[in-house]
Structure formats: C-alpha cells, structure tokens
C-alpha cells in the first residue's frame, strides 16, 4: 500500500504511451500470425490450344486482321527486310460472347507460340505494389519463352482511366503495364492481346499507337456468320435434317456464345427423348429455352389465360398489318421464365438502320397487347410491363439520341449532360410522350378496325396454346384484314418545325 501511494500521477502519465505502444505491437503481431499466407501465383504457359482458324466462325474481318500477326510470328524475317514490326498490342473489343478469347487462342495455336492467359483482375491487389510486381513477372517469363502471346482478359479491370482510385494501387499496376508495353526491354516476337467489353472506360495512354497498335471490333455475327457458327458447333453431333439457315434467321442479334449454347441445349433435349440423332424440333425447343426462358409449370386460371391470349393476339395482329415489322413466327401462351406468353417475330434479313416510321411501327406492335386487353376486357393489367419498358427506351432514344423529335430535331441530348436546361428536359419529356401517344392511338385504331380477326386469333390460341407461322397465315386468311389505318397526326408529326 505505501508503494502504491508512492507512485505519482506524473509517473503514470509517463508510462502510459509506452504501455499503449506495447499493446499495439502485440495486436499487430497476433494479426500477422493469424493472417492467411498467400504464395505468388505460378505463371506458366497454357497447354497447346487445339483451336484452329476453321473452329472460329462469324468473325471474318477480325480473323483477317489477326492472320497478319500469325504470319509475322511464323516468318519474321520476311517482314523485317521491309522494316516492318509486329504490332505490340492488339485490343479486341465488343459485346460479351462474340469470340474474343477464342480468337486469341486460335492466334496462339496457328503461330506455334507460347500462350500466357491472365485475367486483369488477378493483378489487382489490396496492397500497393503487388499488382505491378505480377505484371513484371509475367512479361519477364513471357520474354524468356518467346515467341509468346500474352492474353489479358477483361482489361478494363486494371486499365480504367487513372486518377479515380483512392489507394492508387490500380494506377500503379496500370503504369507498370504501360512501361512493359513500351518495350524498354522488349522482344520483337512478343505480342500482347487484350479483350474488353468497355472500351470507353480504358485509359487513353493504353490506346495510343505503340501500345495497342490495333483495335479490332468483334461484333455479333450476321446471317451467314450465324449459319457458319451453328455448323461449327454442330460438328460431331448427329444432326438429322436440320436447317441451320432457318435457325440462323431466328437468332438475329445473338452472339457466338448464345449459338453454342443453343447447339448444346438441342443435344440435351435429344438426350432427354432417348434419341440417337438431333432433330430440327430439338433446335427449336433449345431456341425457345435460350430466348424465352425455361418452361414454367405455373397454373393460371381461365380468365388470366384469356387475357394473355388476347394480349399476344394484339401483338400478332399489329405485326401482320404493318409491313415494316417482321412477321410473326410463333405465338405461345405457355408460361416461360417470367413471361406468361410471348410472340416471336423473325426478320427476313439483317437490318442495321431504322427509320422514324419503322420505330413508331415497332412501338405500335409493343402497345398492341395492352390495347387489346383494354378493348376486350375494359381494363389493363401488369402483363405489359416489359412492353412499356421497351416503348420508353425506344421513344427516349428517338428524341435524345437520334434527333427524331420536332422541336429538338438534329440534336443529340445525352442524359448525363447536366448542363441541359430544365426547359430542354421538359421538351424531351413532352416529345417522348407525344411519340408514345401516337403509337397507342395507331394500335387502338388497328385493334378496333380488326376486332373480328383479333377474336379469331385469340380463340385459336386458347384452343391450341401455340400457333406456328402456318397457323397464323390460315387464321388471317379466314378473315380479310382491313388496310393499315393511317392517322393524320403521323404525317404532321414527321414534318420538322411543326
């Protein structure tokens, strides 16, 4: 007790910082002891890829560009005599599933080069400096085993514009990648191929010549490309009397990955039926599975089934009356995915440009189902939510992106432009509403003028649940549809300056 009384408050204040530091040291040591140990990833080339040029279809332009790189890696002396050098970097960009990774594997196989495949996210670490160290190791090992190809997938994970990260780790990793691609210690037979779905987010320093010399856009295939892709993915599968061109016509806008999935699903459907060959009906079922979703076992009552039938008949009726819209290939009221029914339209050919009238006609078709519900049952339901979303996107793009308005024509008005005045935003909303109302009035006029044909389509659909193209033509041939109605407001709306 006397000893404790002999310790002054001044002594306690002097020892307190030392004790606190000892406690922090103990906590830090315990943290290090129980932290998981991570070892550096072993970088080694992938096994020889079996992907050849004939295994890659639907991307003819990209293949032609990459064949030059293969020729250079195979015959470098021929190009060096002319003073040419191999492109240091090739950037493949485009939507997901178009075959960017497949192209890189084909280049590595055809060039007989070592193939180092890395994901850009594997370079991003929590601790500063680790990502840059992994970049250095990758390029050093690749140079030692040249000729080699480094493939970096999802480049935007590490190549985004600098200055947006608080920690600076991504910026340091990107800086190291830029230095390695500058070729201070480079090799002439080392090529970097990268893939990205977000070209606009990449740092400008990556895109300049000397780093990624070639930027190749890999787009979804056209009709011929889709046919070739289906044939490639059907090799080795026992297909019997399958019309790949017809399937390709039904898959406009789908990527190579989607088509490969359709071929695989068709084989699965044939296996479920215990058949030895894959038939056309298997591909049709697979297409519905991929496009519309899995068939649902939901049981709906008779009233809801009638509403769905008239809704889909409204879509089909407007499609048949409008010549600019693709004809209906199939109507179904069997629930699939989130939808209680669907109408499948098939284009006659690939189209890349749409006029103002064609976009309005498409909105008429989308609103035809909602209009049919209102005309027949006197009420509207929640079944048109997806149609309304598409109508909103189309009408907004027509006014803000395509300059198809009346007061704001020939101007692009991006939504992220915060300098836009409130009056301009109000005009955009008004013109968008005007386009939507115009499409709704046209759809209402068509449904009212062709009510008997709508009733016949809906009754036949209720009896059969699914109508193919031949059934639709037979029903429409029973009753002569009226001519496509025209509304004077359409001509008035398409005149600039009114």
Secondary structure, DSSP 8 states (H G I E B T S, - for coil): -HHHHTS-HHHHHHHHHHHHHHHHHHHHHHHHHHS-----------------GGG--S-HHHHHHHHHHHHHHH-HHHHHTTT----SEEEEESSTTSSHHHHHHHHHHHTT-EEEEEEGGGG--SSTTHHHHHHHHHHHHHHHT-SEEEEEESTHHHHB-TT--SS-HHHHHHHHHHHHHHTTT--TTEEEEEEES-GGGB-HHHHSTTTS-EEEE-----HHHHHHHHHHHTTTS-B-S--HHHHHHTTTT--HHHHHHHHHHHHHHHHHTT-SSB-HHHHHHHHHHHHT-SB------HHHHHHHHHHHHHHHHHHHH-TTS-EEEEEE-S-BTTBS-EEEEE-SS------HHHHHHHHHHHHHHHHHHHHHHSS--GGGHHHHHHHHHHHHHHHHTS--SSSSTT----TT-TT--HHHHHHHHHHHHHHHHHHHHHHHHHHHHTHHHHHHHHHHHHHHSEEEHHHHHHHHHHS--------HHHHHHTSTT-
